[in-house]
Amino acid sequence: MALDKEFKEIPGTIVFDAEQSRKGYWLNQFCMSLMKAENRARFKADERAYLDEWKMTEEQKQAVLDRDLNRMMALGGNIYFLSKIGATDGKSFQQMAGSMTGMSEQEYRDMMVKGGRSIEGNRRIGEDGDAQRPRKD
């Protein structure tokens, strides 16, 4: 049973708690399997077939195929486990983080070097409008 959690009102925040851990157990186990070279090779050879070996939901599998990290996190993925997918694809953590914000890697890097995202409008959902920028597809 989900508890009322204050942090759900913080824009763009997914706290990996016990509820998220249970929801994403098989997704995260799949990610950890990518630490072995033979599993990475099998995944890259036929992603769908490899995913079908895991007890993930169809929505989780589709998020992996789409490389939609934000959706994977919402579905229980832990960013440190999800980074194994990025590494399998030859992406840096910075490239992955940029993709989650709708920014290019360079835009994301520049923002972080300048101190990160402004907290103005990012304290609570609805504060001065929607706090999240639309995704760039």
C-alpha positions in Angstrom: 0.0 0.0 0.0 1.5 3.3 -1.1 1.9 5.9 1.6 1.3 9.6 1.2 4.8 11.0 0.5 5.6 14.7 0.6 8.4 14.3 -1.9 5.9 13.4 -4.6 5.2 17.2 -4.9 8.8 18.0 -5.8 9.0 18.3 -9.6 11.0 15.7 -11.4 11.8 13.8 -8.2 11.5 10.0 -8.0 12.8 8.7 -4.7 14.0 5.2 -4.9 12.3 3.8 -1.7 11.0 0.4 -0.8 7.9 0.8 -2.9 10.0 1.7 -6.0 12.4 -1.2 -5.2 9.5 -3.7 -5.2 8.1 -2.3 -8.4 11.3 -2.3 -10.3 12.9 -5.5 -8.9 13.0 -7.4 -12.2 13.9 -4.3 -14.2 16.9 -3.7 -11.9 17.9 -7.4 -12.0 17.9 -7.2 -15.8 20.1 -4.2 -15.7 22.6 -5.9 -13.3 22.7 -8.8 -15.7 24.4 -6.5 -18.2 27.5 -6.5 -16.1 28.5 -9.8 -17.8 29.9 -9.5 -21.3 27.9 -12.6 -22.5 24.6 -11.0 -21.4 25.4 -7.7 -23.0 26.1 -9.6 -26.3 22.9 -11.5 -26.1 20.9 -8.3 -25.3 22.5 -6.4 -28.2 21.9 -9.3 -30.6 18.1 -9.5 -29.9 16.9 -7.0 -27.3 13.3 -8.1 -27.2 14.1 -11.8 -26.8 16.5 -11.1 -24.0 14.0 -8.8 -22.2 11.3 -11.5 -22.6 13.5 -13.8 -20.3 12.8 -11.4 -17.4 9.6 -11.0 -15.4 9.2 -7.3 -16.2 6.0 -5.7 -17.1 5.4 -4.9 -20.8 5.6 -1.2 -19.9 9.0 -1.7 -18.4 10.2 -3.7 -21.4 9.0 -1.0 -23.8 10.7 1.7 -21.7 14.0 -0.2 -22.1 13.5 -0.6 -25.8 12.7 3.1 -26.1 15.7 3.9 -23.8 13.2 6.2 -21.9 15.2 6.6 -18.6 12.6 8.8 -17.0 9.9 6.2 -17.6 12.1 3.4 -16.4 12.7 5.3 -13.2 8.9 5.9 -12.8 8.5 2.1 -13.2 10.9 1.3 -10.4 14.3 1.6 -12.1 17.2 2.7 -10.0 19.4 5.2 -11.9 22.6 3.3 -10.8 21.3 0.1 -12.2 19.9 1.8 -15.3 23.3 3.1 -16.0 24.3 -0.4 -17.1 22.0 0.0 -20.1 23.8 3.3 -21.0 27.1 1.6 -20.6 26.0 -1.2 -22.9 25.0 1.4 -25.5 28.4 3.1 -25.1 26.9 6.2 -23.4 28.4 8.1 -20.5 26.4 8.9 -17.4 26.5 12.6 -18.5 24.9 11.7 -21.8 22.2 9.7 -20.1 21.5 12.5 -17.7 21.2 15.0 -20.5 18.7 12.8 -22.3 16.5 12.8 -19.2 16.3 16.6 -19.2 15.6 17.1 -22.9 19.0 18.8 -23.2 21.9 17.8 -25.3 25.0 16.5 -23.5 26.7 19.9 -24.0 23.7 21.8 -22.7 23.5 19.6 -19.7 27.2 19.8 -19.0 27.1 23.6 -19.3 24.1 23.8 -16.9 25.9 21.7 -14.3 29.1 23.6 -14.6 27.1 26.8 -13.9 25.7 25.3 -10.7 22.8 23.2 -11.9 19.2 24.0 -12.4 17.6 27.0 -10.7 15.4 26.2 -7.8 13.0 29.0 -8.9 9.8 27.3 -9.9 11.2 23.9 -8.9 10.3 23.6 -5.2 6.8 22.3 -5.6 4.6 21.2 -8.5 2.4 24.1 -9.5 4.7 26.7 -8.0 4.7 29.5 -10.7 3.4 27.1 -13.3 4.7 23.7 -14.3 8.2 23.3 -13.1 9.4 20.9 -15.8 10.4 21.9 -19.3 8.8 19.9 -22.2 10.9 17.1 -23.4 12.7 17.5 -26.7 12.2 14.3 -28.8 
